[in-house]
Amino acid sequence: MYYFVDHKKKKIHQRQFAGDRCGFVETPVEKREFTDRVDYIEQLEEEDSYEFCPYCQTAQTISS
């Protein structure tokens, strides 16, 4: 599984489900990171107070 880390908002996104509702659009590119390292994600969560994004745990649907 690949993760998308928003260092500005301290949010961890599941890359395959990340979308507009996640709110990372205003995060500068230099504050974004992609990784597949679970140990790194766990470290961010436990030691640096990063949280998993509630919006990208499953596929997002598009409303019309």
N, C-alpha and C positions, 0 to 999 in steps of 0.2 A: 504494500500500500504506500502510496506517495502522499506526502504532506506538503502543504503550503503554509508557511509561517509568516504571519503579519507581525513584525516586530514593533510597529508603531502602536498597535492596539493590544498586543500580547495575546493574540488569538491563533489557534492552530486549526487549520482547515483540512478537510479531506479533499485533496486536489480534484478527484473525479466528480465531486458533487458541489464544489465551490461555485457560487453564483452571485447575482446582484444582491440578494437578501443578506449576504454575509457582510456587506459594508466595507470591503477593502478597497473600493475604487479610489478613494481619496488618499490611500497610503502610497507614498513615493516608492518607485521601483527599487531604490537602494535599501528600503526597509522591508523588502519581500525576499523570501528564501524558499526554495524547494528542497526537500530531503526525503529519503526513504529510511533514515536511521531511527529506529524505534527508541534506542537508548538515549539519543539526543532529544527526542520529543518528550520522553519521560523526565529527563533532566530539566527541560524548560518548564514543564508542568509542576514538578515537585520543588525545584529550587528557585525558580524565577517567577512563579505565580502566573504562568501562561494558562489559558483556558481553552478547551475545545469549543469551537463555534457550534451553537445549537442549530444553526440553519443548514449545515452541510453534512449532517450525519446520514442523510438519505437524499435521493434525487429530488431536485426542486421542480415543481411544475410551473408552467407559464400560464398566468391568468390573462384572460382577454377582457 
